[in-house]
Amino acid sequence: MAHDIVFFLAPDDETAAATRLRGPGRAFASVSCRFIEPDSAIAEWDMYFEKPSADIPPLEQLLGWSWPEWVTPPLNDGVEVFALPQRLTRALADAGPTGLEELAGRWT
């Protein structure tokens, strides 16, 4: 399980990849999380916006979902940079407070 996660919006993959060793810093607005698996979280959020539900999806459905792609290849140092699917980025940007609260409620 990942300990420190930072989500941020970069203009392109090259810019995101450049943050690999130092993080996004002040160059990008970011949201920090702790103790989640970012790739499975991204897949679950994508699933949520495809078909909103207060219920957590079954594991076999989650494992069969299209997972995020790496912007930088994973190394043995624990640092990974993922690209969120464009549909998820759009869904998060367009989501209203109710949808975001329901999604967040699944994580608490």
DSSP file (Angstrom, degrees, kcal/mol; ACC not computed):
  #  RESIDUE AA STRUCTURE BP1 BP2  ACC     N-H-->O    O-->H-N    N-H-->O    O-->H-N    TCO  KAPPA ALPHA  PHI   PSI    X-CA   Y-CA   Z-CA
    1    1 A M              0   0    0      0, 0.0    36,-0.2     0, 0.0     2,-0.1   0.000 360.0 360.0 360.0 135.0    0.0    0.0    0.0
    2    2 A A  E     -A   36   0A   0     34,-0.7    34,-0.5     1,-0.1    33,-0.3  -0.456 360.0-160.2 -72.4 143.2    1.3    3.4   -0.9
    3    3 A H  E    S+     0   0A   0      1,-0.3    32,-1.4    32,-0.2     2,-0.5   0.921  73.6  27.5 -91.2 -51.9    1.9    5.8    1.9
    4    4 A D  E     +A   34   0A   0     30,-0.2     2,-0.4    31,-0.1    -1,-0.3  -0.962  67.3 179.8-121.3 121.9    2.0    9.3    0.4
    5    5 A I  E     -A   33   0A   0     28,-2.8    28,-2.8    -2,-0.5     2,-0.4  -0.943   8.3-167.9-121.8 138.6    0.0   10.0   -2.7
    6    6 A V  E     -A   32   0A   0     -2,-0.4     2,-0.5    26,-0.2    26,-0.2  -0.982   4.1-163.3-129.1 121.1   -0.2   13.4   -4.5
    7    7 A F  E     +A   31   0A   0     24,-3.0    24,-2.4    -2,-0.4     2,-0.3  -0.873  22.4 157.2-100.1 133.8   -2.8   14.0   -7.3
    8    8 A F  E     -A   30   0A   0     -2,-0.5     2,-0.6    22,-0.2    22,-0.2  -0.973  40.5-116.5-150.7 162.3   -2.2   16.9   -9.5
    9    9 A L        -     0   0    0     20,-0.7    20,-0.2    -2,-0.3    -2,-0.0  -0.912  30.9-175.5-108.1 115.2   -3.2   18.1  -13.0
   10   10 A A        -     0   0    0     -2,-0.6     3,-0.1     1,-0.1    18,-0.0  -0.782  32.4-125.1-105.8 152.1   -0.4   18.5  -15.5
   11   11 A P  S    S-     0   0    0      0, 0.0     2,-0.3     0, 0.0    -1,-0.1   0.760  87.6  -5.7 -69.3 -22.9   -0.8   19.9  -19.0
   12   12 A D  S  > S-     0   0    0      1,-0.1     4,-2.1     0, 0.0     5,-0.2  -0.976  75.1 -96.5-162.1 169.8    0.8   16.8  -20.6
   13   13 A D  H  > S+     0   0    0     -2,-0.3     4,-3.0     1,-0.2     5,-0.2   0.864 117.9  56.7 -63.3 -38.2    2.6   13.5  -19.9
   14   14 A E  H  > S+     0   0    0      2,-0.2     4,-1.6     1,-0.2    -1,-0.2   0.916 109.0  46.0 -61.7 -43.0    6.1   15.0  -20.4
   15   15 A T  H  4 S+     0   0    0      2,-0.2     4,-0.4     1,-0.2    -1,-0.2   0.912 113.8  49.1 -65.6 -42.3    5.4   17.7  -17.7
   16   16 A A  H >< S+     0   0    0     -4,-2.1     3,-1.5     1,-0.2    -2,-0.2   0.917 108.4  53.6 -62.6 -43.0    4.0   15.1  -15.3
   17   17 A A  H >< S+     0   0    0     -4,-3.0     3,-1.7     1,-0.3    -1,-0.2   0.841  99.3  63.1 -61.1 -33.9    7.0   12.8  -15.9
   18   18 A A  T 3< S+     0   0    0     -4,-1.6     3,-0.3     1,-0.3     4,-0.3   0.663  96.5  59.5 -66.8 -14.8    9.3   15.6  -15.0
   19   19 A T  T <> S+     0   0    0     -3,-1.5     4,-3.2    -4,-0.4    -1,-0.3   0.477  74.4 105.7 -88.9  -2.4    7.8   15.7  -11.5
   20   20 A R  T <4 S+     0   0    0     -3,-1.7    -1,-0.2     1,-0.2    -2,-0.1   0.837  87.1  29.2 -50.6 -47.0    8.8   12.0  -10.8
   21   21 A L  T  4 S+     0   0    0     -3,-0.3    -1,-0.2    -4,-0.2    -2,-0.1   0.749 133.0  29.8 -89.7 -24.4   11.6   12.7   -8.4
   22   22 A R  T  4 S-     0   0    0     -4,-0.3     3,-0.2    -3,-0.2    -2,-0.2   0.546 100.0-128.0-113.3  -9.9   10.6   16.0   -6.8
   23   23 A G     <  -     0   0    0     -4,-3.2    -1,-0.2     1,-0.2    -2,-0.1  -0.156  43.7 -63.0  81.2 175.9    6.8   15.9   -6.9
   24   24 A P    >>  -     0   0    0      0, 0.0     3,-1.1     0, 0.0     4,-0.6   0.721  69.3-179.0 -73.9 -19.9    4.6   18.6   -8.3
   25   25 A G  G >4  -     0   0    0     -3,-0.2     3,-0.6     1,-0.2    -2,-0.0  -0.186  61.0 -35.7  56.1-147.5    5.7   21.2   -5.8
   26   26 A R  G 34 S+     0   0    0      1,-0.2    -1,-0.2     3,-0.1     3,-0.0   0.523 123.0  84.7 -86.3  -6.2    4.1   24.6   -6.0
   27   27 A A  G <4 S+     0   0    0     -3,-1.1     2,-0.4     1,-0.1    -1,-0.2   0.780  97.2  34.8 -67.3 -25.6    4.0   24.4   -9.8
   28   28 A F  S << S-     0   0    0     -3,-0.6     2,-0.2    -4,-0.6    -1,-0.1  -0.988  84.7-116.6-133.0 137.1    0.7   22.5   -9.7
   29   29 A A        -     0   0    0     -2,-0.4   -20,-0.7   -20,-0.2     2,-0.3  -0.514  49.0-177.2 -63.6 138.3   -2.3   22.6   -7.4
   30   30 A S  E     -A    8   0A   0     -2,-0.2     2,-0.4   -22,-0.2   -22,-0.2  -0.922  31.2-141.6-142.2 164.4   -2.5   19.2   -5.7
   31   31 A V  E     -A    7   0A   0    -24,-2.4   -24,-3.0    -2,-0.3     2,-0.3  -0.999  22.4-149.3-126.2 127.7   -4.4   17.0   -3.3
   32   32 A S  E     +A    6   0A   0     -2,-0.4     2,-0.3   -26,-0.2   -26,-0.2  -0.779  16.9 177.4-101.3 143.5   -2.5   14.7   -1.0
   33   33 A C  E     -A    5   0A   0    -28,-2.8   -28,-2.8    -2,-0.3     2,-0.4  -0.898  13.7-145.7-134.7 163.7   -3.7   11.4    0.3
   34   34 A R  E     +A    4   0A   0     -2,-0.3   -30,-0.2   -30,-0.2   -31,-0.2  -0.989  66.8   7.3-134.9 145.9   -2.2    8.7    2.5
   35   35 A F  E    S+     0   0A   0    -32,-1.4     2,-0.3    -2,-0.4   -32,-0.2   0.862  88.9 116.3  58.6  47.1   -2.4    4.9    2.7
   36   36 A I  E     -A    2   0A   0    -34,-0.5   -34,-0.7    -3,-0.1    -1,-0.2  -0.911  69.4-116.1-130.0 164.3   -4.4    4.2   -0.5
   37   37 A E     >  -     0   0    0     -2,-0.3     4,-2.4   -36,-0.2     5,-0.2  -0.899  27.5-159.2 -96.9 107.1   -3.4    2.3   -3.7
   38   38 A P  H  > S+     0   0    0      0, 0.0     4,-2.6     0, 0.0     5,-0.2   0.861  84.9  52.0 -62.7 -38.0   -3.6    5.0   -6.3
   39   39 A D  H  > S+     0   0    0      1,-0.2     4,-2.0     2,-0.2     5,-0.1   0.922 114.2  42.2 -67.0 -41.5   -4.0    2.8   -9.4
   40   40 A S  H  > S+     0   0    0      2,-0.2     4,-2.4     1,-0.2    -1,-0.2   0.856 113.5  54.1 -72.2 -32.3   -6.9    0.9   -7.9
   41   41 A A  H  X S+     0   0    0     -4,-2.4     4,-2.8     2,-0.2     5,-0.2   0.933 108.8  48.5 -62.8 -45.3   -8.4    4.1   -6.6
   42   42 A I  H  X S+     0   0    0     -4,-2.6     4,-2.3     1,-0.2    -2,-0.2   0.920 112.2  48.6 -61.5 -44.4   -8.3    5.6  -10.1
   43   43 A A  H  X S+     0   0    0     -4,-2.0     4,-2.2     1,-0.2    -1,-0.2   0.910 112.6  48.6 -62.1 -42.2   -9.9    2.6  -11.6
   44   44 A E  H  X S+     0   0    0     -4,-2.4     4,-2.5     2,-0.2    -2,-0.2   0.907 110.8  49.6 -67.1 -40.8  -12.6    2.6   -8.9
   45   45 A W  H  X S+     0   0    0     -4,-2.8     4,-2.2     2,-0.2    -1,-0.2   0.912 110.4  51.2 -62.9 -41.1  -13.3    6.3   -9.4
   46   46 A D  H  X S+     0   0    0     -4,-2.3     4,-1.4     1,-0.2    -2,-0.2   0.915 110.8  48.6 -61.5 -42.8  -13.5    5.8  -13.2
   47   47 A M  H  X S+     0   0    0     -4,-2.2     4,-2.0     1,-0.2    -2,-0.2   0.897 107.7  56.1 -62.4 -41.0  -16.0    2.9  -12.6
   48   48 A Y  H  < S+     0   0    0     -4,-2.5    -2,-0.2     1,-0.2    -1,-0.2   0.933 108.8  45.0 -58.5 -48.0  -18.1    5.2  -10.2
   49   49 A F  H  < S+     0   0    0     -4,-2.2    -1,-0.2     1,-0.2    -2,-0.2   0.750 108.6  57.6 -73.1 -21.5  -18.5    7.9  -12.8
   50   50 A E  H  < S+     0   0    0     -4,-1.4    -1,-0.2     1,-0.3    -2,-0.2   0.897 134.7   1.0 -68.7 -40.8  -19.4    5.3  -15.5
   51   51 A K  S  < S-     0   0    0     -4,-2.0    -1,-0.3    -5,-0.1    -2,-0.2  -0.678  86.4-139.2-149.8  87.8  -22.2    4.0  -13.3
   52   52 A P        +     0   0    0      0, 0.0     2,-0.3     0, 0.0    -3,-0.1  -0.172  35.1 154.5 -55.4 137.4  -22.6    6.0  -10.0
   53   53 A S        -     0   0    0      2,-0.1    -2,-0.1     1,-0.0    -5,-0.0  -0.960  48.8-136.0-160.5 144.4  -23.4    3.8   -6.9
   54   54 A A  S    S+     0   0    0     -2,-0.3     2,-0.3     2,-0.1    -1,-0.0   0.638  85.3  89.7 -75.7 -13.8  -22.9    4.2   -3.2
   55   55 A D  S    S-     0   0    0      1,-0.1    -2,-0.1    -3,-0.0    51,-0.1  -0.610  84.7-116.9 -87.6 143.9  -21.7    0.5   -3.2
   56   56 A I        -     0   0    0     -2,-0.3     3,-0.1     1,-0.1    -2,-0.1  -0.585  40.9-109.0 -71.9 136.8  -18.1   -0.5   -3.7
   57   57 A P        -     0   0    0      0, 0.0    -1,-0.1     0, 0.0     5,-0.0  -0.301  38.4 -92.1 -68.3 153.6  -17.8   -2.6   -6.9
   58   58 A P    >>  -     0   0    0      0, 0.0     4,-2.2     0, 0.0     3,-0.5  -0.324  36.0-116.7 -60.8 148.3  -17.1   -6.3   -6.6
   59   59 A L  H 3> S+     0   0    0      1,-0.2     4,-2.9     2,-0.2     5,-0.2   0.877 113.8  54.6 -57.1 -42.4  -13.4   -7.2   -6.7
   60   60 A E  H 3> S+     0   0    0      1,-0.2     4,-1.1     2,-0.2    -1,-0.2   0.850 108.9  49.1 -64.4 -32.3  -13.7   -9.1  -10.0
   61   61 A Q  H <4 S+     0   0    0     -3,-0.5     4,-0.4     2,-0.2    -1,-0.2   0.909 112.2  48.4 -70.0 -42.2  -15.3   -6.1  -11.7
   62   62 A L  H >< S+     0   0    0     -4,-2.2     3,-1.3     1,-0.2    -2,-0.2   0.925 110.6  50.3 -62.7 -45.4  -12.6   -3.8  -10.4
   63   63 A L  H 3< S+     0   0    0     -4,-2.9    -1,-0.2     1,-0.3    -2,-0.2   0.771 109.6  52.2 -66.2 -25.3   -9.8   -6.2  -11.6
   64   64 A G  T 3< S+     0   0    0     -4,-1.1    -1,-0.3    -5,-0.2    -2,-0.2   0.495  90.9 102.9 -87.1  -4.2  -11.4   -6.4  -15.0
   65   65 A W  S <  S-     0   0    0     -3,-1.3     2,-0.7    -4,-0.4   -22,-0.1  -0.332  87.9 -94.6 -77.9 160.3  -11.6   -2.6  -15.4
   66   66 A S        -     0   0    0    -23,-0.1    -1,-0.1    -2,-0.1   -20,-0.1  -0.666  47.4-149.8 -75.6 114.3   -9.2   -0.6  -17.5
   67   67 A W        -     0   0    0     -2,-0.7   -27,-0.1     1,-0.1   -28,-0.1  -0.434  25.3 -85.1 -87.2 160.8   -6.5    0.6  -15.1
   68   68 A P        -     0   0    0      0, 0.0     2,-0.3     0, 0.0    16,-0.1  -0.241  42.1-120.6 -65.7 152.2   -4.5    3.8  -15.4
   69   69 A E  E     -B   83   0B   0     14,-0.8    14,-2.7    -3,-0.1     2,-0.3  -0.667  24.8-112.1 -92.2 147.9   -1.4    3.9  -17.6
   70   70 A W  E     -B   82   0B   0     -2,-0.3    12,-0.3    12,-0.2    -1,-0.1  -0.574  16.2-164.2 -76.5 139.5    2.0    4.8  -16.2
   71   71 A V  S    S+     0   0    0     10,-3.7    11,-0.2     1,-0.3    -1,-0.2   0.772  88.3  26.8 -87.0 -35.0    3.6    8.1  -17.4
   72   72 A T  S    S-     0   0    0      9,-1.2     9,-0.5    -3,-0.1    -1,-0.3  -0.960 100.9-101.9-122.5 145.1    6.9    6.9  -16.1
   73   73 A P        -     0   0    0      0, 0.0     2,-0.2     0, 0.0    -2,-0.0  -0.378  44.2-102.8 -65.9 143.8    7.9    3.2  -15.9
   74   74 A P        -     0   0    0      0, 0.0     2,-0.2     0, 0.0     6,-0.1  -0.458  42.6-171.9 -67.9 135.3    7.7    1.8  -12.3
   75   75 A L    >   -     0   0    0      4,-0.7     3,-0.9    -2,-0.2    -3,-0.0  -0.612  40.1 -96.2-115.7 179.9   11.0    1.4  -10.6
   76   76 A N  T 3  S+     0   0    0      1,-0.2     0, 0.0    -2,-0.2     0, 0.0   0.243 107.2  81.4 -84.8  14.5   12.0   -0.2   -7.4
   77   77 A D  T 3  S-     0   0    0      2,-0.2    -1,-0.2     0, 0.0     3,-0.1   0.465 102.2-116.2 -98.6  -2.3   11.9    3.1   -5.5
   78   78 A G  S <  S+     0   0    0     -3,-0.9     2,-0.5     1,-0.3    -2,-0.1   0.449  74.1 126.4  85.5  -0.1    8.1    3.2   -5.0
   79   79 A V        +     0   0    0      2,-0.0    -4,-0.7    -4,-0.0     2,-0.4  -0.820  31.2 170.9 -96.4 126.9    7.6    6.3   -7.0
   80   80 A E        -     0   0    0     -2,-0.5     2,-0.5    -6,-0.1   -10,-0.0  -0.986  21.8-156.7-133.6 144.3    5.0    6.0   -9.8
   81   81 A V        -     0   0    0     -9,-0.5   -10,-3.7    -2,-0.4    -9,-1.2  -0.984  19.7-172.7-121.6 118.9    3.4    8.6  -12.1
   82   82 A F  E     -B   70   0B   0     -2,-0.5     2,-0.5   -12,-0.3   -12,-0.2  -0.740  20.0-135.8-108.6 155.7    0.0    7.7  -13.6
   83   83 A A  E     -B   69   0B   0    -14,-2.7   -14,-0.8    -2,-0.3     3,-0.1  -0.961  22.7-134.2-106.7 125.6   -2.2    9.3  -16.1
   84   84 A L        -     0   0    0     -2,-0.5   -17,-0.0   -16,-0.1   -41,-0.0  -0.517  34.2 -96.6 -72.0 145.2   -5.8    9.4  -15.3
   85   85 A P    >>  -     0   0    0      0, 0.0     4,-2.2     0, 0.0     3,-0.7  -0.364  31.7-122.4 -58.6 142.7   -8.2    8.4  -18.1
   86   86 A Q  H 3> S+     0   0    0      1,-0.3     4,-2.6     2,-0.2     5,-0.2   0.870 112.2  57.5 -57.8 -36.9   -9.4   11.5  -19.9
   87   87 A R  H 3> S+     0   0    0      1,-0.2     4,-2.3     2,-0.2    -1,-0.3   0.864 107.5  48.1 -63.7 -33.5  -13.0   10.5  -19.2
   88   88 A L  H <> S+     0   0    0     -3,-0.7     4,-2.9     2,-0.2     5,-0.3   0.912 109.7  51.5 -72.0 -42.1  -12.3   10.4  -15.5
   89   89 A T  H  X S+     0   0    0     -4,-2.2     4,-2.1     1,-0.2    -2,-0.2   0.934 113.9  44.7 -58.3 -45.6  -10.6   13.8  -15.6
   90   90 A R  H  X S+     0   0    0     -4,-2.6     4,-2.2     2,-0.2    -2,-0.2   0.917 112.8  51.4 -64.1 -43.1  -13.6   15.3  -17.3
   91   91 A A  H  X S+     0   0    0     -4,-2.3     4,-1.2    -5,-0.2    -2,-0.2   0.911 110.8  47.5 -62.9 -42.7  -16.0   13.5  -14.9
   92   92 A L  H  < S+     0   0    0     -4,-2.9     3,-0.3     1,-0.2    -1,-0.2   0.908 113.0  49.0 -64.3 -41.1  -14.2   14.9  -11.9
   93   93 A A  H  < S+     0   0    0     -4,-2.1    -2,-0.2    -5,-0.3    -1,-0.2   0.855 117.4  41.1 -66.5 -34.3  -14.1   18.4  -13.3
   94   94 A D  H  < S+     0   0    0     -4,-2.2    -1,-0.2    -5,-0.2    -2,-0.2   0.573  90.0 114.1 -89.8 -10.5  -17.9   18.2  -14.2
   95   95 A A     <  -     0   0    0     -4,-1.2    -3,-0.0    -3,-0.3   -46,-0.0  -0.319  58.1-139.1 -67.7 140.9  -19.0   16.5  -10.9
   96   96 A G     >  -     0   0    0      1,-0.1     4,-2.2    -2,-0.0     5,-0.2  -0.402  33.0 -93.3 -88.6 173.1  -21.2   18.4   -8.6
   97   97 A P  H  > S+     0   0    0      0, 0.0     4,-2.4     0, 0.0     5,-0.2   0.850 122.9  55.2 -57.0 -37.2  -20.8   18.4   -4.8
   98   98 A T  H  > S+     0   0    0      2,-0.2     4,-2.3     1,-0.2     5,-0.2   0.934 109.5  45.3 -65.0 -46.0  -23.3   15.6   -4.4
   99   99 A G  H  > S+     0   0    0      1,-0.2     4,-2.3     2,-0.2    -1,-0.2   0.906 114.6  48.1 -63.7 -42.2  -21.5   13.2   -6.7
  100  100 A L  H  X S+     0   0    0     -4,-2.2     4,-2.7     1,-0.2    -1,-0.2   0.883 111.5  50.5 -66.4 -38.1  -18.1   14.0   -5.2
  101  101 A E  H  X S+     0   0    0     -4,-2.4     4,-2.3    -5,-0.2    -2,-0.2   0.898 110.5  49.5 -66.2 -40.0  -19.5   13.5   -1.6
  102  102 A E  H  X S+     0   0    0     -4,-2.3     4,-1.0     2,-0.2    -2,-0.2   0.931 112.9  46.8 -64.9 -44.4  -21.0   10.1   -2.6
  103  103 A L  H >< S+     0   0    0     -4,-2.3     3,-0.8     1,-0.2     4,-0.5   0.934 113.4  48.4 -61.7 -45.8  -17.7    9.0   -4.1
  104  104 A A  H >X S+     0   0    0     -4,-2.7     3,-1.5     1,-0.2     4,-0.5   0.858 103.3  62.8 -62.8 -34.9  -15.8   10.3   -1.0
  105  105 A G  H >< S+     0   0    0     -4,-2.3     3,-0.7     1,-0.3    -1,-0.2   0.791  94.9  60.4 -61.7 -28.6  -18.3    8.5    1.2
  106  106 A R  T << S+     0   0    0     -4,-1.0    -1,-0.3    -3,-0.8    -2,-0.2   0.715 105.5  49.6 -69.8 -19.3  -17.2    5.2   -0.2
  107  107 A W  T <4        0   0    0     -3,-1.5    -1,-0.2    -4,-0.5    -2,-0.2   0.496 360.0 360.0 -98.5  -6.0  -13.7    5.9    1.0
  108  108 A T    <<        0   0    0     -3,-0.7    -1,-0.2    -4,-0.5    -2,-0.2   0.442 360.0 360.0-108.3 360.0  -14.5    6.8    4.6
